[in-house]
Amino acid sequence: MQIRISWPSGHLTATIEDTPTAQALGKVLPLASTAHTWGEEVYFDTGVSVPIEDGAQQVVAPGTVAFWTDGDALALPYGPTPISRGDECRLASPCNLLGRIDGDPRLLATVRSGDPVRVELTAD
């Protein structure tokens, strides 16, 4: 599945794998939320509550689309967070892995805390 994430100054698409978390997220799309930033990570509430999956990770590659089960939120890291060691993308806690951002994840640097965010399925 492919999703489009939009905010006032930009948008990007991401390719999402078929996982239980992705299926739960797909059922609530399109969704509107409010962006929060934490270092070089954007996250926002989805209203979806799912359990942690096998394979959840705390340190991920830039551009990973992750689901933070502690906050019912999509987490989109594009660089170091306040708890990173060096240049790694370290999430607040282990997150379910959903997929990857298509293109340059550094576009997320234009998202400001408080920005409205919309997530929707893209047309095939």
HUQUIDA-V765958 format. One record per pair of residues at least 4 apart in sequence whose ideal C-beta (glycine too) atoms are under 6 Angstrom apart, sorted by sequence separation. I is the first residue (numbers start at 1). J is the second residue. D is the distance in Angstrom with one decimal. If there is no record, write none. Layout:
# HUQUIDA-V765958
i:j:d
I:J:D
I:J:D
This chain:
# HUQUIDA-V765958
i:j:d
52:56:5.0
60:64:3.9
80:84:3.7
84:88:4.9
91:95:5.0
101:105:4.6
111:115:5.5
6:11:4.1
37:42:5.7
68:73:4.6
16:22:4.8
84:90:4.3
5:12:5.7
35:42:5.6
36:43:5.4
68:75:4.5
80:87:5.8
83:90:5.2
4:13:5.2
35:44:5.1
66:75:4.4
81:90:5.5
2:13:5.7
3:14:5.3
33:44:4.0
33:45:5.2
77:89:3.7
2:15:5.5
3:16:5.9
1:16:4.7
62:78:5.0
75:91:5.7
52:69:5.0
28:48:5.7
75:95:5.6
25:48:5.5
49:72:5.2
70:93:5.4
24:48:5.1
48:72:5.9
24:50:5.1
46:72:5.8
45:72:5.8
62:89:5.5
68:95:4.9
78:105:4.0
45:73:5.2
46:74:5.8
67:95:5.7
78:106:5.4
21:50:4.9
44:73:5.8
59:88:5.3
60:89:5.2
66:95:3.8
67:96:4.2
43:73:4.7
78:108:4.6
59:90:5.2
66:97:5.9
67:98:5.7
43:75:4.5
76:108:5.6
58:91:5.2
65:98:4.4
42:76:4.6
65:99:4.6
41:77:4.3
58:94:4.7
57:94:5.9
63:100:5.5
40:78:5.2
56:94:4.0
63:101:4.2
40:79:3.0
56:95:5.8
40:80:5.6
41:81:5.1
56:96:5.3
39:80:5.6
39:81:3.7
63:105:3.5
38:81:5.5
39:82:4.9
53:96:4.6
62:105:5.1
21:67:4.8
14:65:4.9
42:108:4.9
42:111:4.7
44:117:5.1
21:96:4.4
22:98:5.2
35:111:5.0
37:113:4.7
36:113:5.4
35:115:4.4
16:98:5.1
17:99:5.1
35:117:4.8
16:99:4.0
15:99:5.0
33:117:5.0
14:99:5.6
15:100:5.9
32:118:5.2
14:101:4.8
15:102:6.0
31:119:5.2
12:101:5.7
13:102:4.7
30:120:3.8
29:120:5.6
29:121:5.3
12:107:5.3
10:107:5.4
10:110:5.0
9:110:4.4
7:111:5.1
8:115:5.6
7:115:4.7
13:122:5.9
7:117:5.1
6:118:4.7
5:119:5.3
3:119:5.6
4:120:5.4
4:122:4.9
2:122:4.5
